[in-house]
Amino acid sequence: MLSNGQDDRITTIAADLKRERLRRKFSQKQLARKLGVSKTTISAWERDVRFPKEQHLPLIADLLDLSEIHLLLVSKNRKMAG
């Protein structure tokens, strides 16, 4: 488990993905196609069941206007905690 409130930030990443996807009017299926993943994968990311692989982070950041640096830091924190 992460300390210093980092769990909250990870959960926020899941919420951010969904919020920004909806803001841009992408369905899960549309976003999945753009990223080359399945709709089930997008759903798992948004429910914080799984986290995107680092190879997907730059494109996610670009498509959803999220901070790539923040996504990378959260990814590394998850690996250290797991």
mmCIF file as gemmi writes it, N, C-alpha and C atoms, coordinates in Angstrom:
data_model
loop_
_atom_site.group_PDB
_atom_site.id
_atom_site.type_symbol
_atom_site.label_atom_id
_atom_site.label_alt_id
_atom_site.label_comp_id
_atom_site.label_asym_id
_atom_site.label_entity_id
_atom_site.label_seq_id
_atom_site.pdbx_PDB_ins_code
_atom_site.Cartn_x
_atom_site.Cartn_y
_atom_site.Cartn_z
_atom_site.occupancy
_atom_site.B_iso_or_equiv
_atom_site.pdbx_formal_charge
_atom_site.auth_seq_id
_atom_site.auth_asym_id
_atom_site.pdbx_PDB_model_num
ATOM 1 N N . MET Axp A 1 ? 0.838 -1.178 0 1 0 ? 1 A 1
ATOM 2 C CA . MET Axp A 1 ? 0 0 0 1 0 ? 1 A 1
ATOM 3 C C . MET Axp A 1 ? 0.882 1.239 0 1 0 ? 1 A 1
ATOM 4 N N . LEU Axp A 2 ? 0.47 2.25 -0.735 1 0 ? 2 A 1
ATOM 5 C CA . LEU Axp A 2 ? 1.235 3.479 -0.812 1 0 ? 2 A 1
ATOM 6 C C . LEU Axp A 2 ? 0.918 4.37 0.371 1 0 ? 2 A 1
ATOM 7 N N . SER Axp A 3 ? 1.853 5.242 0.703 1 0 ? 3 A 1
ATOM 8 C CA . SER Axp A 3 ? 1.655 6.137 1.835 1 0 ? 3 A 1
ATOM 9 C C . SER Axp A 3 ? 1.535 7.577 1.361 1 0 ? 3 A 1
ATOM 10 N N . ASN Axp A 4 ? 1.33 8.461 2.327 1 0 ? 4 A 1
ATOM 11 C CA . ASN Axp A 4 ? 1.273 9.899 2.064 1 0 ? 4 A 1
ATOM 12 C C . ASN Axp A 4 ? 0.182 10.286 1.069 1 0 ? 4 A 1
ATOM 13 N N . GLY Axp A 5 ? -0.964 9.626 1.118 1 0 ? 5 A 1
ATOM 14 C CA . GLY Axp A 5 ? -2.081 9.993 0.264 1 0 ? 5 A 1
ATOM 15 C C . GLY Axp A 5 ? -1.953 9.562 -1.174 1 0 ? 5 A 1
ATOM 16 N N . GLN Axp A 6 ? -0.971 8.75 -1.504 1 0 ? 6 A 1
ATOM 17 C CA . GLN Axp A 6 ? -0.776 8.357 -2.893 1 0 ? 6 A 1
ATOM 18 C C . GLN Axp A 6 ? -1.888 7.447 -3.387 1 0 ? 6 A 1
ATOM 19 N N . ASP Axp A 7 ? -2.542 6.69 -2.5 1 0 ? 7 A 1
ATOM 20 C CA . ASP Axp A 7 ? -3.668 5.857 -2.918 1 0 ? 7 A 1
ATOM 21 C C . ASP Axp A 7 ? -4.761 6.714 -3.532 1 0 ? 7 A 1
ATOM 22 N N . ASP Axp A 8 ? -5.025 7.878 -2.932 1 0 ? 8 A 1
ATOM 23 C CA . ASP Axp A 8 ? -6.048 8.778 -3.442 1 0 ? 8 A 1
ATOM 24 C C . ASP Axp A 8 ? -5.707 9.259 -4.842 1 0 ? 8 A 1
ATOM 25 N N . ARG Axp A 9 ? -4.449 9.538 -5.091 1 0 ? 9 A 1
ATOM 26 C CA . ARG Axp A 9 ? -4.047 10.006 -6.414 1 0 ? 9 A 1
ATOM 27 C C . ARG Axp A 9 ? -4.199 8.916 -7.456 1 0 ? 9 A 1
ATOM 28 N N . ILE Axp A 10 ? -3.937 7.687 -7.093 1 0 ? 10 A 1
ATOM 29 C CA . ILE Axp A 10 ? -4.109 6.58 -8.03 1 0 ? 10 A 1
ATOM 30 C C . ILE Axp A 10 ? -5.578 6.437 -8.394 1 0 ? 10 A 1
ATOM 31 N N . THR Axp A 11 ? -6.442 6.474 -7.39 1 0 ? 11 A 1
ATOM 32 C CA . THR Axp A 11 ? -7.877 6.387 -7.647 1 0 ? 11 A 1
ATOM 33 C C . THR Axp A 11 ? -8.317 7.539 -8.534 1 0 ? 11 A 1
ATOM 34 N N . THR Axp A 12 ? -7.744 8.717 -8.306 1 0 ? 12 A 1
ATOM 35 C CA . THR Axp A 12 ? -8.083 9.872 -9.119 1 0 ? 12 A 1
ATOM 36 C C . THR Axp A 12 ? -7.701 9.642 -10.573 1 0 ? 12 A 1
ATOM 37 N N . ILE Axp A 13 ? -6.603 8.938 -10.82 1 0 ? 13 A 1
ATOM 38 C CA . ILE Axp A 13 ? -6.217 8.645 -12.2 1 0 ? 13 A 1
ATOM 39 C C . ILE Axp A 13 ? -7.327 7.865 -12.887 1 0 ? 13 A 1
ATOM 40 N N . ALA Axp A 14 ? -7.882 6.869 -12.215 1 0 ? 14 A 1
ATOM 41 C CA . ALA Axp A 14 ? -8.987 6.095 -12.789 1 0 ? 14 A 1
ATOM 42 C C . ALA Axp A 14 ? -10.166 7.016 -13.078 1 0 ? 14 A 1
ATOM 43 N N . ALA Axp A 15 ? -10.495 7.867 -12.125 1 0 ? 15 A 1
ATOM 44 C CA . ALA Axp A 15 ? -11.603 8.807 -12.31 1 0 ? 15 A 1
ATOM 45 C C . ALA Axp A 15 ? -11.285 9.812 -13.412 1 0 ? 15 A 1
ATOM 46 N N . ASP Axp A 16 ? -10.023 10.26 -13.474 1 0 ? 16 A 1
ATOM 47 C CA . ASP Axp A 16 ? -9.617 11.21 -14.514 1 0 ? 16 A 1
ATOM 48 C C . ASP Axp A 16 ? -9.784 10.614 -15.902 1 0 ? 16 A 1
ATOM 49 N N . LEU Axp A 17 ? -9.397 9.356 -16.049 1 0 ? 17 A 1
ATOM 50 C CA . LEU Axp A 17 ? -9.533 8.708 -17.353 1 0 ? 17 A 1
ATOM 51 C C . LEU Axp A 17 ? -10.982 8.718 -17.815 1 0 ? 17 A 1
ATOM 52 N N . LYS Axp A 18 ? -11.876 8.33 -16.923 1 0 ? 18 A 1
ATOM 53 C CA . LYS Axp A 18 ? -13.292 8.286 -17.289 1 0 ? 18 A 1
ATOM 54 C C . LYS Axp A 18 ? -13.837 9.687 -17.551 1 0 ? 18 A 1
ATOM 55 N N . ARG Axp A 19 ? -13.537 10.623 -16.646 1 0 ? 19 A 1
ATOM 56 C CA . ARG Axp A 19 ? -14.046 11.991 -16.79 1 0 ? 19 A 1
ATOM 57 C C . ARG Axp A 19 ? -13.589 12.606 -18.106 1 0 ? 19 A 1
ATOM 58 N N . GLU Axp A 20 ? -12.301 12.474 -18.41 1 0 ? 20 A 1
ATOM 59 C CA . GLU Axp A 20 ? -11.775 13.091 -19.625 1 0 ? 20 A 1
ATOM 60 C C . GLU Axp A 20 ? -12.246 12.371 -20.885 1 0 ? 20 A 1
ATOM 61 N N . ARG Axp A 21 ? -12.435 11.072 -20.79 1 0 ? 21 A 1
ATOM 62 C CA . ARG Axp A 21 ? -12.986 10.33 -21.94 1 0 ? 21 A 1
ATOM 63 C C . ARG Axp A 21 ? -14.395 10.829 -22.24 1 0 ? 21 A 1
ATOM 64 N N . LEU Axp A 22 ? -15.204 10.959 -21.198 1 0 ? 22 A 1
ATOM 65 C CA . LEU Axp A 22 ? -16.58 11.421 -21.382 1 0 ? 22 A 1
ATOM 66 C C . LEU Axp A 22 ? -16.623 12.874 -21.852 1 0 ? 22 A 1
ATOM 67 N N . ARG Axp A 23 ? -15.731 13.688 -21.333 1 0 ? 23 A 1
ATOM 68 C CA . ARG Axp A 23 ? -15.679 15.099 -21.734 1 0 ? 23 A 1
ATOM 69 C C . ARG Axp A 23 ? -15.412 15.221 -23.231 1 0 ? 23 A 1
ATOM 70 N N . ARG Axp A 24 ? -14.617 14.313 -23.75 1 0 ? 24 A 1
ATOM 71 C CA . ARG Axp A 24 ? -14.291 14.336 -25.177 1 0 ? 24 A 1
ATOM 72 C C . ARG Axp A 24 ? -15.267 13.513 -26.021 1 0 ? 24 A 1
ATOM 73 N N . LYS Axp A 25 ? -16.298 13.017 -25.343 1 0 ? 25 A 1
ATOM 74 C CA . LYS Axp A 25 ? -17.376 12.261 -26 1 0 ? 25 A 1
ATOM 75 C C . LYS Axp A 25 ? -16.878 11.006 -26.709 1 0 ? 25 A 1
ATOM 76 N N . PHE Axp A 26 ? -15.857 10.37 -26.116 1 0 ? 26 A 1
ATOM 77 C CA . PHE Axp A 26 ? -15.393 9.073 -26.602 1 0 ? 26 A 1
ATOM 78 C C . PHE Axp A 26 ? -16.142 7.99 -25.847 1 0 ? 26 A 1
ATOM 79 N N . SER Axp A 27 ? -16.604 6.972 -26.56 1 0 ? 27 A 1
ATOM 80 C CA . SER Axp A 27 ? -17.093 5.777 -25.873 1 0 ? 27 A 1
ATOM 81 C C . SER Axp A 27 ? -15.863 4.976 -25.453 1 0 ? 27 A 1
ATOM 82 N N . GLN Axp A 28 ? -16.065 4.013 -24.583 1 0 ? 28 A 1
ATOM 83 C CA . GLN Axp A 28 ? -14.948 3.144 -24.216 1 0 ? 28 A 1
ATOM 84 C C . GLN Axp A 28 ? -14.421 2.428 -25.457 1 0 ? 28 A 1
ATOM 85 N N . LYS Axp A 29 ? -15.329 2.025 -26.321 1 0 ? 29 A 1
ATOM 86 C CA . LYS Axp A 29 ? -14.936 1.319 -27.542 1 0 ? 29 A 1
ATOM 87 C C . LYS Axp A 29 ? -14.097 2.215 -28.455 1 0 ? 29 A 1
ATOM 88 N N . GLN Axp A 30 ? -14.495 3.482 -28.603 1 0 ? 30 A 1
ATOM 89 C CA . GLN Axp A 30 ? -13.74 4.404 -29.451 1 0 ? 30 A 1
ATOM 90 C C . GLN Axp A 30 ? -12.331 4.641 -28.9 1 0 ? 30 A 1
ATOM 91 N N . LEU Axp A 31 ? -12.249 4.869 -27.585 1 0 ? 31 A 1
ATOM 92 C CA . LEU Axp A 31 ? -10.941 5.094 -26.979 1 0 ? 31 A 1
ATOM 93 C C . LEU Axp A 31 ? -10.077 3.839 -27.096 1 0 ? 31 A 1
ATOM 94 N N . ALA Axp A 32 ? -10.701 2.688 -26.895 1 0 ? 32 A 1
ATOM 95 C CA . ALA Axp A 32 ? -9.971 1.423 -27.011 1 0 ? 32 A 1
ATOM 96 C C . ALA Axp A 32 ? -9.362 1.276 -28.404 1 0 ? 32 A 1
ATOM 97 N N . ARG Axp A 33 ? -10.13 1.597 -29.43 1 0 ? 33 A 1
ATOM 98 C CA . ARG Axp A 33 ? -9.621 1.505 -30.801 1 0 ? 33 A 1
ATOM 99 C C . ARG Axp A 33 ? -8.431 2.43 -31.016 1 0 ? 33 A 1
ATOM 100 N N . LYS Axp A 34 ? -8.542 3.657 -30.511 1 0 ? 34 A 1
ATOM 101 C CA . LYS Axp A 34 ? -7.466 4.631 -30.68 1 0 ? 34 A 1
ATOM 102 C C . LYS Axp A 34 ? -6.181 4.181 -29.981 1 0 ? 34 A 1
ATOM 103 N N . LEU Axp A 35 ? -6.339 3.44 -28.879 1 0 ? 35 A 1
ATOM 104 C CA . LEU Axp A 35 ? -5.185 2.997 -28.097 1 0 ? 35 A 1
ATOM 105 C C . LEU Axp A 35 ? -4.72 1.59 -28.457 1 0 ? 35 A 1
ATOM 106 N N . GLY Axp A 36 ? -5.512 0.884 -29.255 1 0 ? 36 A 1
ATOM 107 C CA . GLY Axp A 36 ? -5.15 -0.48 -29.628 1 0 ? 36 A 1
ATOM 108 C C . GLY Axp A 36 ? -5.321 -1.48 -28.495 1 0 ? 36 A 1
ATOM 109 N N . VAL Axp A 37 ? -6.325 -1.234 -27.648 1 0 ? 37 A 1
ATOM 110 C CA . VAL Axp A 37 ? -6.634 -2.143 -26.543 1 0 ? 37 A 1
ATOM 111 C C . VAL Axp A 37 ? -8.115 -2.505 -26.621 1 0 ? 37 A 1
ATOM 112 N N . SER Axp A 38 ? -8.561 -3.386 -25.753 1 0 ? 38 A 1
ATOM 113 C CA . SER Axp A 38 ? -9.97 -3.781 -25.756 1 0 ? 38 A 1
ATOM 114 C C . SER Axp A 38 ? -10.815 -2.823 -24.913 1 0 ? 38 A 1
ATOM 115 N N . LYS Axp A 39 ? -12.101 -2.838 -25.166 1 0 ? 39 A 1
ATOM 116 C CA . LYS Axp A 39 ? -13.045 -2.055 -24.365 1 0 ? 39 A 1
ATOM 117 C C . LYS Axp A 39 ? -12.989 -2.512 -22.907 1 0 ? 39 A 1
ATOM 118 N N . THR Axp A 40 ? -12.794 -3.793 -22.694 1 0 ? 40 A 1
ATOM 119 C CA . THR Axp A 40 ? -12.682 -4.345 -21.341 1 0 ? 40 A 1
ATOM 120 C C . THR Axp A 40 ? -11.477 -3.75 -20.614 1 0 ? 40 A 1
ATOM 121 N N . THR Axp A 41 ? -10.405 -3.527 -21.34 1 0 ? 41 A 1
ATOM 122 C CA . THR Axp A 41 ? -9.211 -2.92 -20.748 1 0 ? 41 A 1
ATOM 123 C C . THR Axp A 41 ? -9.499 -1.493 -20.303 1 0 ? 41 A 1
ATOM 124 N N . ILE Axp A 42 ? -10.175 -0.721 -21.138 1 0 ? 42 A 1
ATOM 125 C CA . ILE Axp A 42 ? -10.536 0.655 -20.767 1 0 ? 42 A 1
ATOM 126 C C . ILE Axp A 42 ? -11.395 0.635 -19.51 1 0 ? 42 A 1
ATOM 127 N N . SER Axp A 43 ? -12.37 -0.25 -19.475 1 0 ? 43 A 1
ATOM 128 C CA . SER Axp A 43 ? -13.238 -0.373 -18.302 1 0 ? 43 A 1
ATOM 129 C C . SER Axp A 43 ? -12.434 -0.703 -17.048 1 0 ? 43 A 1
ATOM 130 N N . ALA Axp A 44 ? -11.484 -1.612 -17.168 1 0 ? 44 A 1
ATOM 131 C CA . ALA Axp A 44 ? -10.652 -1.991 -16.016 1 0 ? 44 A 1
ATOM 132 C C . ALA Axp A 44 ? -9.809 -0.809 -15.541 1 0 ? 44 A 1
ATOM 133 N N . TRP Axp A 45 ? -9.292 -0.02 -16.471 1 0 ? 45 A 1
ATOM 134 C CA . TRP Axp A 45 ? -8.52 1.169 -16.084 1 0 ? 45 A 1
ATOM 135 C C . TRP Axp A 45 ? -9.402 2.147 -15.325 1 0 ? 45 A 1
ATOM 136 N N . GLU Axp A 46 ? -10.613 2.363 -15.832 1 0 ? 46 A 1
ATOM 137 C CA . GLU Axp A 46 ? -11.516 3.338 -15.22 1 0 ? 46 A 1
ATOM 138 C C . GLU Axp A 46 ? -12.043 2.878 -13.861 1 0 ? 46 A 1
ATOM 139 N N . ARG Axp A 47 ? -12.048 1.59 -13.629 1 0 ? 47 A 1
ATOM 140 C CA . ARG Axp A 47 ? -12.491 1.054 -12.33 1 0 ? 47 A 1
ATOM 141 C C . ARG Axp A 47 ? -11.313 0.829 -11.386 1 0 ? 47 A 1
ATOM 142 N N . ASP Axp A 48 ? -10.119 1.182 -11.827 1 0 ? 48 A 1
ATOM 143 C CA . ASP Axp A 48 ? -8.889 1.028 -11.043 1 0 ? 48 A 1
ATOM 144 C C . ASP Axp A 48 ? -8.601 -0.428 -10.713 1 0 ? 48 A 1
ATOM 145 N N . VAL Axp A 49 ? -9.036 -1.315 -11.613 1 0 ? 49 A 1
ATOM 146 C CA . VAL Axp A 49 ? -8.735 -2.74 -11.487 1 0 ? 49 A 1
ATOM 147 C C . VAL Axp A 49 ? -7.357 -3.013 -12.09 1 0 ? 49 A 1
ATOM 148 N N . ARG Axp A 50 ? -7.069 -2.319 -13.178 1 0 ? 50 A 1
ATOM 149 C CA . ARG Axp A 50 ? -5.765 -2.413 -13.842 1 0 ? 50 A 1
ATOM 150 C C . ARG Axp A 50 ? -5.295 -1.001 -14.143 1 0 ? 50 A 1
ATOM 151 N N . PHE Axp A 51 ? -4.012 -0.883 -14.435 1 0 ? 51 A 1
ATOM 152 C CA . PHE Axp A 51 ? -3.436 0.415 -14.773 1 0 ? 51 A 1
ATOM 153 C C . PHE Axp A 51 ? -2.818 0.307 -16.159 1 0 ? 51 A 1
ATOM 154 N N . PRO Axp A 52 ? -2.908 1.361 -16.963 1 0 ? 52 A 1
ATOM 155 C CA . PRO Axp A 52 ? -2.329 1.3 -18.309 1 0 ? 52 A 1
ATOM 156 C C . PRO Axp A 52 ? -0.836 0.986 -18.287 1 0 ? 52 A 1
ATOM 157 N N . LYS Axp A 53 ? -0.399 0.239 -19.277 1 0 ? 53 A 1
ATOM 158 C CA . LYS Axp A 53 ? 1.032 -0.025 -19.444 1 0 ? 53 A 1
ATOM 159 C C . LYS Axp A 53 ? 1.717 1.288 -19.832 1 0 ? 53 A 1
ATOM 160 N N . GLU Axp A 54 ? 2.977 1.393 -19.465 1 0 ? 54 A 1
ATOM 161 C CA . GLU Axp A 54 ? 3.714 2.632 -19.75 1 0 ? 54 A 1
ATOM 162 C C . GLU Axp A 54 ? 3.702 2.984 -21.233 1 0 ? 54 A 1
ATOM 163 N N . GLN Axp A 55 ? 3.673 1.989 -22.099 1 0 ? 55 A 1
ATOM 164 C CA . GLN Axp A 55 ? 3.667 2.262 -23.542 1 0 ? 55 A 1
ATOM 165 C C . GLN Axp A 55 ? 2.407 3.004 -23.978 1 0 ? 55 A 1
ATOM 166 N N . HIS Axp A 56 ? 1.309 2.881 -23.213 1 0 ? 56 A 1
ATOM 167 C CA . HIS Axp A 56 ? 0.064 3.555 -23.563 1 0 ? 56 A 1
ATOM 168 C C . HIS Axp A 56 ? -0.036 4.968 -22.989 1 0 ? 56 A 1
ATOM 169 N N . LEU Axp A 57 ? 0.778 5.287 -21.995 1 0 ? 57 A 1
ATOM 170 C CA . LEU Axp A 57 ? 0.634 6.557 -21.284 1 0 ? 57 A 1
ATOM 171 C C . LEU Axp A 57 ? 0.8 7.795 -22.166 1 0 ? 57 A 1
ATOM 172 N N . PRO Axp A 58 ? 1.785 7.848 -23.071 1 0 ? 58 A 1
ATOM 173 C CA . PRO Axp A 58 ? 1.901 9.05 -23.905 1 0 ? 58 A 1
ATOM 174 C C . PRO Axp A 58 ? 0.661 9.304 -24.768 1 0 ? 58 A 1
ATOM 175 N N . LEU Axp A 59 ? 0.104 8.263 -25.346 1 0 ? 59 A 1
ATOM 176 C CA . LEU Axp A 59 ? -1.077 8.434 -26.193 1 0 ? 59 A 1
ATOM 177 C C . LEU Axp A 59 ? -2.307 8.776 -25.358 1 0 ? 59 A 1
ATOM 178 N N . ILE Axp A 60 ? -2.451 8.157 -24.189 1 0 ? 60 A 1
ATOM 179 C CA . ILE Axp A 60 ? -3.555 8.507 -23.286 1 0 ? 60 A 1
ATOM 180 C C . ILE Axp A 60 ? -3.452 9.979 -22.915 1 0 ? 60 A 1
ATOM 181 N N . ALA Axp A 61 ? -2.256 10.407 -22.54 1 0 ? 61 A 1
ATOM 182 C CA . ALA Axp A 61 ? -2.044 11.806 -22.162 1 0 ? 61 A 1
ATOM 183 C C . ALA Axp A 61 ? -2.426 12.735 -23.306 1 0 ? 61 A 1
ATOM 184 N N . ASP Axp A 62 ? -2.035 12.368 -24.519 1 0 ? 62 A 1
ATOM 185 C CA . ASP Axp A 62 ? -2.33 13.196 -25.686 1 0 ? 62 A 1
ATOM 186 C C . ASP Axp A 62 ? -3.823 13.213 -26.009 1 0 ? 62 A 1
ATOM 187 N N . LEU Axp A 63 ? -4.444 12.053 -26.051 1 0 ? 63 A 1
ATOM 188 C CA . LEU Axp A 63 ? -5.859 11.965 -26.419 1 0 ? 63 A 1
ATOM 189 C C . LEU Axp A 63 ? -6.781 12.619 -25.395 1 0 ? 63 A 1
ATOM 190 N N . LEU Axp A 64 ? -6.422 12.49 -24.112 1 0 ? 64 A 1
ATOM 191 C CA . LEU Axp A 64 ? -7.308 12.972 -23.05 1 0 ? 64 A 1
ATOM 192 C C . LEU Axp A 64 ? -6.79 14.234 -22.369 1 0 ? 64 A 1
ATOM 193 N N . ASP Axp A 65 ? -5.701 14.784 -22.882 1 0 ? 65 A 1
ATOM 194 C CA . ASP Axp A 65 ? -5.114 16.006 -22.335 1 0 ? 65 A 1
ATOM 195 C C . ASP Axp A 65 ? -4.811 15.868 -20.84 1 0 ? 65 A 1
ATOM 196 N N . LEU Axp A 66 ? -4.195 14.751 -20.498 1 0 ? 66 A 1
ATOM 197 C CA . LEU Axp A 66 ? -3.758 14.503 -19.127 1 0 ? 66 A 1
ATOM 198 C C . LEU Axp A 66 ? -2.242 14.651 -19.073 1 0 ? 66 A 1
ATOM 199 N N . SER Axp A 67 ? -1.708 14.865 -17.895 1 0 ? 67 A 1
ATOM 200 C CA . SER Axp A 67 ? -0.269 15.022 -17.727 1 0 ? 67 A 1
ATOM 201 C C . SER Axp A 67 ? 0.434 13.673 -17.847 1 0 ? 67 A 1
ATOM 202 N N . GLU Axp A 68 ? 1.28 13.548 -18.847 1 0 ? 68 A 1
ATOM 203 C CA . GLU Axp A 68 ? 2.035 12.304 -19.031 1 0 ? 68 A 1
ATOM 204 C C . GLU Axp A 68 ? 2.985 12.069 -17.858 1 0 ? 68 A 1
ATOM 205 N N . ILE Axp A 69 ? 3.577 13.13 -17.347 1 0 ? 69 A 1
ATOM 206 C CA . ILE Axp A 69 ? 4.502 12.994 -16.218 1 0 ? 69 A 1
ATOM 207 C C . ILE Axp A 69 ? 3.771 12.44 -15.007 1 0 ? 69 A 1
ATOM 208 N N . HIS Axp A 70 ? 2.592 12.954 -14.729 1 0 ? 70 A 1
ATOM 209 C CA . HIS Axp A 70 ? 1.806 12.463 -13.592 1 0 ? 70 A 1
ATOM 210 C C . HIS Axp A 70 ? 1.449 10.989 -13.788 1 0 ? 70 A 1
ATOM 211 N N . LEU Axp A 71 ? 1.024 10.624 -14.983 1 0 ? 71 A 1
ATOM 212 C CA . LEU Axp A 71 ? 0.681 9.233 -15.265 1 0 ? 71 A 1
ATOM 213 C C . LEU Axp A 71 ? 1.89 8.32 -15.078 1 0 ? 71 A 1
ATOM 214 N N . LEU Axp A 72 ? 3.056 8.764 -15.518 1 0 ? 72 A 1
ATOM 215 C CA . LEU Axp A 72 ? 4.274 7.962 -15.358 1 0 ? 72 A 1
ATOM 216 C C . LEU Axp A 72 ? 4.653 7.804 -13.892 1 0 ? 72 A 1
ATOM 217 N N . LEU Axp A 73 ? 4.531 8.88 -13.116 1 0 ? 73 A 1
ATOM 218 C CA . LEU Axp A 73 ? 4.848 8.8 -11.687 1 0 ? 73 A 1
ATOM 219 C C . LEU Axp A 73 ? 3.919 7.839 -10.969 1 0 ? 73 A 1
ATOM 220 N N . VAL Axp A 74 ? 2.636 7.906 -11.282 1 0 ? 74 A 1
ATOM 221 C CA . VAL Axp A 74 ? 1.677 7.001 -10.655 1 0 ? 74 A 1
ATOM 222 C C . VAL Axp A 74 ? 1.99 5.566 -11.049 1 0 ? 74 A 1
ATOM 223 N N . SER Axp A 75 ? 2.348 5.351 -12.309 1 0 ? 75 A 1
ATOM 224 C CA . SER Axp A 75 ? 2.696 4.013 -12.773 1 0 ? 75 A 1
ATOM 225 C C . SER Axp A 75 ? 3.892 3.462 -11.995 1 0 ? 75 A 1
ATOM 226 N N . LYS Axp A 76 ? 4.913 4.264 -11.823 1 0 ? 76 A 1
ATOM 227 C CA . LYS Axp A 76 ? 6.1 3.822 -11.088 1 0 ? 76 A 1
ATOM 228 C C . LYS Axp A 76 ? 5.776 3.573 -9.614 1 0 ? 76 A 1
ATOM 229 N N . ASN Axp A 77 ? 4.933 4.419 -9.012 1 0 ? 77 A 1
ATOM 230 C CA . ASN Axp A 77 ? 4.537 4.224 -7.613 1 0 ? 77 A 1
ATOM 231 C C . ASN Axp A 77 ? 3.777 2.922 -7.435 1 0 ? 77 A 1
ATOM 232 N N . ARG Axp A 78 ? 2.93 2.586 -8.388 1 0 ? 78 A 1
ATOM 233 C CA . ARG Axp A 78 ? 2.173 1.336 -8.308 1 0 ? 78 A 1
ATOM 234 C C . ARG Axp A 78 ? 3.112 0.132 -8.371 1 0 ? 78 A 1
ATOM 235 N N . LYS Axp A 79 ? 4.115 0.21 -9.232 1 0 ? 79 A 1
ATOM 236 C CA . LYS Axp A 79 ? 5.069 -0.897 -9.353 1 0 ? 79 A 1
ATOM 237 C C . LYS Axp A 79 ? 5.844 -1.082 -8.057 1 0 ? 79 A 1
ATOM 238 N N . MET Axp A 80 ? 6.234 0.017 -7.427 1 0 ? 80 A 1
ATOM 239 C CA . MET Axp A 80 ? 6.994 -0.059 -6.182 1 0 ? 80 A 1
ATOM 240 C C . MET Axp A 80 ? 6.133 -0.607 -5.046 1 0 ? 80 A 1
ATOM 241 N N . ALA Axp A 81 ? 4.843 -0.284 -5.058 1 0 ? 81 A 1
ATOM 242 C CA . ALA Axp A 81 ? 3.942 -0.73 -3.992 1 0 ? 81 A 1
ATOM 243 C C . ALA Axp A 81 ? 3.532 -2.182 -4.178 1 0 ? 81 A 1
ATOM 244 N N . GLY Axp A 82 ? 3.516 -2.647 -5.439 1 0 ? 82 A 1
ATOM 245 C CA . GLY Axp A 82 ? 3.035 -3.992 -5.737 1 0 ? 82 A 1
ATOM 246 C C . GLY Axp A 82 ? 4.072 -4.989 -5.52 1 0 ? 82 A 1
